[in-house]
């Protein structure tokens, strides 16, 4: 429950790489009373859209997977019907950022 609360209420995904994260300190009611700084709010969620640990980010992976299908008709259908559900897609602005980066 705590992870879901933090993810949905306090994590932040900027619409562009250059957008600044609101520099607010968020106090999360966990046992230790720790706080999450503004920069930490961006790092976890924004990692989906950066190429830090792997060769591709989530948008590039999706696009490249679709482009490796066999025919043009299938590619067009898949590109028009990407469905993002559950889990990490619940981050605020995730769908908007994914859609923007896919274009």
LUMKOLLUM-575470 format. One record per residue (C-alpha): x, y, z; residue in one letter. Coordinates in steps of 0.2 Angstrom, whole numbers, padded with zeros to 4 digits, always signed. Layout:
# residues N
XYZA;...
END
This chain:
# residues 103
+0000+0000+0000X;+0014+0012+0004X;+0023+0009-0012X;+0006+0012-0022X;+0003+0028-0012X;+0020+0035-0015X;+0020+0031-0034X;+0003+0038-0037X;+0003+0054-0026X;+0022+0059-0026X;+0031+0053-0040X;+0033+0064-0055X;+0037+0062-0074X;+0041+0078-0083X;+0034+0079-0101X;+0051+0084-0107X;+0069+0080-0102X;+0073+0098-0099X;+0057+0101-0088X;+0062+0104-0069X;+0054+0094-0056X;+0044+0104-0043X;+0056+0106-0028X;+0044+0101-0014X;+0049+0090+0001X;+0036+0077+0003X;+0034+0068+0020X;+0028+0051+0018X;+0021+0042+0033X;+0032+0027+0034X;+0039+0019+0050X;+0056+0029+0049X;+0048+0046+0045X;+0059+0048+0030X;+0056+0061+0017X;+0058+0061-0002X;+0066+0076-0010X;+0060+0084-0026X;+0074+0076-0036X;+0071+0058-0029X;+0053+0060-0035X;+0059+0061-0053X;+0073+0049-0054X;+0062+0033-0052X;+0048+0038-0064X;+0059+0046-0077X;+0071+0031-0078X;+0058+0023-0090X;+0061+0037-0103X;+0080+0038-0101X;+0094+0026-0108X;+0103+0024-0091X;+0105+0005-0089X;+0099-0003-0105X;+0101+0000-0123X;+0084+0006-0125X;+0071+0015-0115X;+0053+0010-0114X;+0047+0020-0129X;+0062+0015-0140X;+0059-0004-0135X;+0040-0003-0139X;+0044+0006-0156X;+0058-0006-0161X;+0047-0021-0156X;+0033-0015-0167X;+0045-0011-0182X;+0052-0028-0182X;+0035-0035-0187X;+0033-0043-0204X;+0021-0031-0214X;+0017-0013-0215X;-0002-0016-0211X;+0002-0025-0195X;+0014-0011-0190X;+0001+0003-0193X;-0012-0007-0183X;+0000-0010-0168X;+0006+0008-0168X;-0012+0015-0167X;-0017+0003-0154X;-0004+0003-0140X;-0013+0000-0123X;-0004+0005-0107X;-0012-0002-0091X;-0009-0004-0073X;+0007-0004-0063X;+0020+0010-0067X;+0008+0018-0080X;-0002+0025-0065X;+0012+0038-0063X;+0005+0055-0066X;+0008+0060-0084X;+0016+0043-0089X;+0003+0041-0103X;+0006+0059-0110X;+0025+0057-0109X;+0024+0040-0118X;+0013+0046-0131X;+0023+0062-0134X;+0039+0052-0135X;+0031+0039-0147X;+0028+0053-0160X;
END
